[in-house]
Amino acid sequence: MGGIGTLARLGLNLALQSEAQRRANRRLRKEEKDRRREIVARLERERQRSAEELRRRLAAERARAGAAGVASGASFDAVLRGLERQSRSRLAETEGRLAADLEAVDELFRRRRRRNLLARSERLLGLGRDLFSRGRASRRSLLG
């Protein structure tokens, strides 16, 4: 009967560990999703800030050019295009940094999932070893 009890404990331990693993995986997925959402929100805020800054700079440049009496012409258009190009360049740099942040989040959570899987495998092996060693220790020879 001892073998059945040992198997029952092993089954219970496996079920408990499986449930703990599922909870840990759900937590990891939620944390990863939250971090990704935060990075995407930061990108959207940066885009809005960049667009607003560009509008202010263009308005200021138009006002300055209008006060100087040169609010039109090729050189004025070149200045405005230069401001727009500069704004796009800064935004592209920011998007690149945030894309790198997303890749870093991917890698971080990939490593954490691997580490959790390895830890679970080691726990399961430990349970198997314990069961095997107990089974061998409790066996008695029928010959005496």
PEPEPE-V88759 format. One record per residue. N is the residue number from 1. PSI is psi in whole degrees, -180 to 180 (none if undefined). OMEGA is omega in degrees with one decimal (999 if undefined). Layout:
BEGIN
n: <N	N>
psi: <PSI	PSI>
omega: <OMEGA	OMEGA>
END
This chain:
BEGIN
n: <1	2	3	4	5	6	7	8	9	10	11	12	13	14	15	16	17	18	19	20	21	22	23	24	25	26	27	28	29	30	31	32	33	34	35	36	37	38	39	40	41	42	43	44	45	46	47	48	49	50	51	52	53	54	55	56	57	58	59	60	61	62	63	64	65	66	67	68	69	70	71	72	73	74	75	76	77	78	79	80	81	82	83	84	85	86	87	88	89	90	91	92	93	94	95	96	97	98	99	100	101	102	103	104	105	106	107	108	109	110	111	112	113	114	115	116	117	118	119	120	121	122	123	124	125	126	127	128	129	130	131	132	133	134	135	136	137	138	139	140	141	142	143	144>
psi: <-25	-33	-37	-43	-41	-43	-37	-44	-41	-44	-44	-45	-42	-43	-44	-42	-38	-43	-41	-39	-42	-43	-43	-41	-41	-43	-44	-45	-42	-45	-42	-45	-42	-43	-41	-44	-41	-43	-43	-40	-39	-40	-44	-41	-41	-39	-44	-43	-41	-43	-41	-43	-42	-44	-44	-44	-41	-42	-43	-41	-41	-42	-44	-44	-38	-39	-31	-7	20	46	17	171	170	-41	-38	-44	-38	-39	-45	-44	-37	-42	-42	-43	-42	-41	-45	-39	-45	-42	-39	-39	-44	-44	-38	-44	-43	-34	-40	-38	-41	-41	-39	-40	-44	-49	-42	-49	-29	-44	-42	-40	-42	-44	-41	-41	-42	-43	-41	-43	-41	-39	-42	-40	-40	-43	-43	-43	-43	-44	-45	-44	-36	-40	-38	-37	-31	-7	134	148	136	-16	-12	none>
omega: <-179.2	179.8	-179.7	178.1	178.9	177.9	178.6	177.7	178.2	178.5	178.2	178.8	178.0	179.8	179.1	179.0	177.8	178.5	177.6	178.7	178.2	177.9	179.1	178.1	177.7	178.4	179.3	179.6	179.5	179.3	178.6	179.2	178.7	179.2	178.1	179.6	178.4	-179.4	179.2	177.9	177.6	178.1	-179.7	176.8	-179.8	177.1	179.2	179.2	-179.8	179.3	178.9	178.1	178.6	178.9	179.2	-178.5	177.8	178.9	179.4	179.8	177.1	179.1	179.6	-179.8	178.4	178.2	179.4	179.1	-179.7	-175.1	175.2	178.6	-174.9	-177.9	177.5	177.1	178.4	178.0	179.7	177.8	177.3	177.2	178.7	179.7	179.2	178.8	178.2	-179.8	178.2	179.7	178.3	176.8	179.1	178.6	177.2	178.1	-179.2	174.8	176.5	176.8	177.8	177.4	178.6	177.0	177.5	-177.7	179.2	-177.2	174.1	178.3	-179.3	177.6	178.0	-179.2	178.2	179.0	178.6	179.7	179.1	178.8	179.4	178.0	179.7	176.7	178.2	177.4	179.0	178.6	179.2	179.7	-179.2	-177.9	176.9	-179.5	-179.7	-178.1	-176.2	179.3	176.5	178.7	177.8	-178.1	174.5	999>
END
